[in-house]
């Protein structure tokens, strides 16, 4: 699946990139999560908006949300 990075959130050792699938794919939003510069994986939010993905990214870097691959 092709996608592009829209924005990045970071705090301490946590980082999250907000992603959007490319035009060839259905328009999905998601986040790629990192811990200490190691990519943990991508979570896609089918049927949700850009602000939903941004909230997930912000919650992750603030320690409110965890990501388990």
N, C-alpha and C positions, 0 to 999 in steps of 0.2 A: 504494500500500500504506500503510495507516495503522499508526502505531507510536507508542510512548511512550518517553521517556527514563527510564531506571532509575537510572543513576548516572553520574558524570563523574570522569575521571582527568585530571590535568594536571601538567606539569613543563616549565619553561622555555617555549619557543614551541609545544610540542606539547600537544594536548588530544584526548581521546577520550570520546565519550558511549556508554555501553552502552544498547542499544535492545532492545525486545521488540515484536513485532507485536501488534496489537489482537486482541480476542476474535473478530472477524469473520473473521480470517485464520488460517491455520495458525500455530501457536505457534513462531516463529523468533526466535532471538537474533542480535544483530549489533552493529556499532560504526560510529559516524560519526567520521571522523578529521579533525582540524584541524591546520594549521600556520600560526602567526602570525595566528590568528583567521580564517583562510580555510578554508572547508569543502572538503576534498579529495574526499569521497564516503563512501558507506556500503558496508560489507562484511557480508553475511549468512552465518550459519553454520547451515545447514539440518541438523537432526539432532544438533546439539550443545547443550550446557547453558548456563545462565547463567554458571557459573564459567569455561567455555571463553571466552565473550565477555569476561568480566572480565579473564582472563589476557591476551587479545589486546590489550585497552585498556591494561593496565599495561605490557606489553612494548613497545607503540608509544611511550608517553610516556617510557619509559626508553631509547629508541633501539635496542632489541633487534630490533624488528619495523619494517619500513617499509611504507608504503602507496603503491601506484602505481595511479592510476585507469586 
